[in-house]
Amino acid sequence: MKLKRYLLVTKPGIIFGNLIATVGGFLLASQGKPDWALLCATMLGLSLVVASGCAINNCIDRDIDSRMSRTRKRVLVTGAMSVRAAMAHGVVLGLLGFACLLAFTNLLTTACVLFGFIIYVGVYSLYMKRNSVYGTLVGSLSGAVPPVAGYVAASGRFDSGAAILLLMFCLWQMPHSYAIAIFRFEDYERANIPVLPVVRGVSAAKRQIVLYILAFAMATMLLVVGGYTGYGYLAVACATSVWWLKMALGGYKAATNDIVWARQVFVFSIVTITALSVMMALDSHAPVLAVL
């Protein structure tokens, strides 16, 4: 049971989601010739750092978590684990993760992951989440780091492909996060977290969801335009983006239940990004242009 607490405080679901994106970015840059040992080292190092960030985030957010029905049973809220133990666990995991990345990948990959860690723990968790409606936007930067880190680990450089991945995953995070904030509206309101639906209303959040999905759809095309992916990826990108947009526009129907609708948008956001990560890996090409 004690080991289970140490696992739960790291939010395994978030780690798994980040790993899918990391593998997608890595195999995209590998162009069909992956270094499997390097991929394993990248996945291990990144997983440890993400686990560290989540553990430390749990320490920071324990007062907020106690007010939200979704999080009130977390181990730091219930007292099943002490803050001191969770913080020590997080620090150790972070040190091991960065050591792994530094030893087996490259300095640029380590720097990318460090950037994401600082944004998530230092900027988002400590300040922006509690104080600004733009916290979601800032948090999206850290959420977009895993595929970029995977790409940079395989390629050894930050080029236009890495920049496209950063843009894609930042844009994806926004409707994904706003959908959560809508169907968890009461939780966020109770915890006094200034997310867009709470501060400016659900209607404003719906508009932003549609606009961000449109922007995301255009960003996904850049991998094809740049020659990084082929027609298989293009077909999946078009199909998922169009369906996601259709689903988002459904939120304007008069009879729409906002909570049910937002859950559907959220679930399909995961389907979309998972499908694109898989297709990036399966349908990668040598790029036409890599200028950055």
VOGU-3710 file (C-alpha; in Angstrom, 3 decimals, decimal comma):
1> mklkryllvt> 0,000/0,000/0,000  2,855/2,371/0,799  4,345/1,875/-2,665  0,946/2,566/-4,201  0,894/6,012/-2,572  4,245/6,839/-4,116  2,879/5,802/-7,505  -0,427/7,678/-7,211  1,218/10,969/-6,261  3,025/10,953/-9,632
11> kpgiifgnli> -0,262/10,831/-11,653  0,462/7,750/-13,843  -2,227/8,686/-16,378  -0,454/11,942/-17,187  2,871/10,136/-17,522  1,373/7,637/-19,980  -0,191/10,365/-22,105  3,096/12,241/-22,285  4,933/9,068/-23,302  2,664/8,548/-26,328
21> atvggfllas> 3,464/12,060/-27,541  7,172/11,580/-26,811  7,340/8,397/-28,867  5,474/10,118/-31,709  7,966/12,993/-31,767  10,949/10,650/-31,523  9,849/8,360/-34,357  8,893/11,343/-36,510  12,474/12,611/-36,309  13,922/9,103/-36,729
31> qgkpdwallc> 12,519/8,826/-40,286  12,099/5,064/-40,080  15,504/4,400/-38,521  14,978/4,686/-34,758  17,659/4,117/-32,156  15,617/1,958/-29,794  18,057/2,228/-26,896  17,972/6,026/-27,159  14,162/5,944/-27,298  14,020/3,869/-24,115
41> atmlglslvv> 16,429/6,250/-22,337  14,401/9,260/-23,487  11,151/7,684/-22,288  12,656/6,736/-18,934  14,207/10,145/-18,301  11,110/12,044/-19,365  8,815/9,788/-17,334  10,860/10,424/-14,194  10,806/14,192/-14,736  7,061/14,251/-15,431
51> asgcainnci> 6,493/12,110/-12,332  8,605/14,578/-10,350  6,612/17,552/-11,607  3,317/15,851/-10,772  4,455/14,926/-7,252  5,607/18,474/-6,534  2,415/19,842/-8,095  0,413/17,697/-5,684  2,308/19,310/-2,800  1,590/22,808/-4,106
61> drdidsrmsr> -2,071/22,148/-4,917  -3,147/20,233/-1,829  -5,312/23,140/-0,579  -7,026/23,429/-3,966  -7,398/19,661/-4,266  -9,255/19,504/-0,954  -12,033/21,692/-2,396  -12,557/19,768/-5,631  -14,612/16,570/-5,807  -12,288/15,143/-8,475
71> trkrvlvtga> -9,169/15,523/-6,336  -10,271/15,407/-2,700  -9,212/11,776/-2,381  -5,609/12,358/-3,450  -3,086/10,979/-0,993  -1,876/14,375/0,254  -5,433/15,554/0,902  -6,455/12,434/2,800  -3,213/12,385/4,780  -2,227/8,963/3,435
81> msvraamahg> 1,119/10,515/2,495  2,958/13,406/4,079  3,925/16,533/2,167  7,539/16,002/3,177  7,583/12,462/1,755  5,885/13,547/-1,479  8,270/16,468/-1,958  11,324/14,293/-1,300  9,940/11,715/-3,719  9,464/14,389/-6,357
91> vvlgllgfac> 12,952/15,817/-5,941  14,617/12,403/-6,157  12,622/11,461/-9,261  13,531/14,767/-10,894  17,233/14,375/-10,200  17,208/10,826/-11,560  15,263/11,901/-14,633  17,523/14,780/-15,549  20,611/12,656/-14,893  19,251/10,007/-17,257
101> llaftnlltt> 18,498/12,541/-19,977  21,876/14,229/-19,617  23,744/10,933/-19,685  21,949/9,189/-22,544  20,332/11,829/-24,786  21,820/15,270/-25,412  22,066/18,672/-23,767  19,341/20,197/-25,945  16,836/17,507/-24,969  17,665/18,009/-21,317
111> acvlfgfiiy> 17,245/21,766/-21,716  13,830/21,306/-23,378  12,615/19,096/-20,550  14,016/21,498/-17,950  12,142/24,341/-19,635  8,890/22,374/-19,432  9,523/21,464/-15,808  10,187/25,078/-14,787  7,085/26,304/-16,613  4,862/23,630/-15,042
121> vgvyslymkr> 6,141/23,725/-11,485  7,543/27,210/-11,133  5,341/29,392/-13,324  2,057/27,534/-13,751  1,606/25,664/-10,460  3,027/28,311/-8,129  1,440/31,389/-9,694  -0,488/31,376/-12,981  -2,985/28,635/-12,124  -4,188/30,565/-9,062
131> nsvygtlvgs> -3,934/34,112/-10,339  -4,602/34,439/-14,050  -7,083/33,367/-16,688  -4,026/32,886/-18,915  -2,757/30,076/-16,715  -4,075/27,511/-19,203  -2,093/29,116/-22,019  1,111/29,125/-19,974  0,523/25,542/-18,876  0,118/24,493/-22,505
141> lsgavppvag> 3,811/25,239/-23,068  4,865/22,581/-20,588  2,311/20,141/-21,994  3,815/20,550/-25,462  7,373/19,708/-24,379  7,277/15,844/-24,466  6,890/15,429/-28,265  9,471/18,163/-28,821  11,869/16,453/-26,418  11,374/13,155/-28,237
151> yvaasgrfds> 12,026/14,844/-31,576  15,135/16,651/-30,352  16,497/13,486/-28,714  16,325/11,654/-32,049  17,451/14,502/-34,315  19,881/16,350/-32,061  18,494/19,721/-33,154  15,545/22,081/-32,760  14,392/22,692/-36,329  11,126/23,551/-38,048
161> gaailllmfc> 9,760/20,083/-37,270  10,256/20,639/-33,548  8,692/24,099/-33,828  5,621/22,622/-35,564  5,223/20,024/-32,825  5,470/22,728/-30,165  2,781/24,765/-31,922  0,514/21,775/-32,527  0,568/20,496/-28,986  0,217/23,966/-27,449
171> lwqmphsyai> -2,887/24,608/-29,559  -4,301/21,160/-28,757  -3,964/21,742/-25,013  -6,304/24,732/-25,060  -9,637/23,172/-26,163  -8,714/20,038/-24,225  -8,250/22,055/-21,021  -11,237/24,353/-21,565  -13,477/21,318/-22,037  -12,308/19,967/-18,677
181> aifrfedyer> -12,978/23,346/-17,071  -16,544/23,336/-18,417  -17,569/19,884/-17,212  -15,702/20,486/-13,934  -17,034/24,046/-13,677  -18,309/23,728/-10,100  -14,998/22,273/-8,913  -12,986/25,136/-10,397  -15,435/27,716/-9,086  -15,358/26,204/-5,593
191> anipvlpvvr> -11,556/26,159/-5,596  -11,442/29,753/-6,905  -9,293/28,836/-9,903  -9,609/31,546/-12,612  -10,096/29,338/-15,669  -11,834/30,899/-18,680  -15,327/29,368/-18,190  -15,423/30,582/-14,573  -14,043/34,070/-15,257  -15,678/34,897/-18,601
201> gvsaakrqiv> -18,442/32,343/-18,912  -19,068/29,049/-20,697  -20,101/30,816/-23,921  -16,718/32,525/-24,174  -14,996/29,194/-23,558  -17,050/27,556/-26,319  -15,933/30,221/-28,797  -12,312/29,735/-27,787  -12,619/25,964/-28,148  -13,838/26,314/-31,734
211> lyilafamat> -11,138/28,842/-32,628  -8,339/26,782/-31,094  -9,502/23,625/-32,865  -9,431/25,523/-36,172  -5,914/26,757/-35,419  -4,846/23,270/-34,357  -6,221/21,784/-37,578  -4,155/24,223/-39,639  -1,047/23,535/-37,554  -1,336/19,779/-38,154
221> mllvvggytg> -1,093/20,437/-41,881  2,341/22,003/-41,467  3,947/18,596/-40,991  2,658/17,610/-44,422  3,598/20,924/-46,041  7,121/20,641/-44,631  7,444/17,085/-45,932  7,729/15,523/-42,479  4,707/13,243/-42,973  2,771/11,735/-45,864
231> ygylavacat> -0,785/11,136/-47,030  -1,637/8,600/-44,339  -1,005/11,169/-41,637  -2,848/13,787/-43,709  -5,961/11,614/-43,954  -6,049/10,989/-40,204  -5,315/14,644/-39,397  -8,149/15,843/-41,628  -10,641/13,262/-40,370  -9,968/13,833/-36,671
241> svwwlkmalg> -9,797/17,623/-36,956  -13,050/17,869/-38,909  -14,882/15,552/-36,533  -13,509/17,375/-33,473  -14,573/20,704/-34,956  -18,045/19,355/-35,766  -18,333/18,134/-32,191  -17,240/21,537/-30,846  -19,767/23,382/-33,021  -22,448/21,077/-31,604
251> gykaatndiv> -22,089/23,032/-28,364  -24,135/25,837/-29,920  -27,279/23,735/-30,313  -30,121/24,984/-28,115  -30,748/21,604/-26,495  -27,086/20,959/-25,687  -26,178/19,765/-22,211  -22,902/21,630/-21,665  -21,471/19,057/-19,275  -22,155/16,101/-21,569
261> warqvfvfsi> -20,935/18,064/-24,595  -17,705/19,144/-22,877  -16,946/15,570/-21,819  -17,355/14,438/-25,417  -15,034/17,196/-26,668  -12,502/16,248/-23,996  -12,590/12,521/-24,784  -12,246/13,124/-28,516  -9,319/15,469/-27,899  -7,450/12,473/-26,482
271> vtitalsvmm> -8,466/10,317/-29,451  -7,258/13,041/-31,820  -3,822/13,601/-30,313  -3,222/9,860/-29,837  -4,126/9,130/-33,466  -1,854/11,913/-34,728  1,031/10,764/-32,509  0,701/7,253/-33,909  0,521/8,487/-37,507  3,545/10,759/-37,023
281> aldshapvla> 5,457/7,642/-36,033  4,139/5,438/-38,844  4,161/7,920/-41,711  7,328/9,969/-41,187  9,382/11,245/-44,116  12,649/13,056/-44,653  11,679/16,744/-44,444  11,749/19,018/-47,457  12,869/21,941/-45,327  14,290/22,224/-41,816
291> vl> 15,440/25,778/-41,350  15,419/26,544/-37,631
//
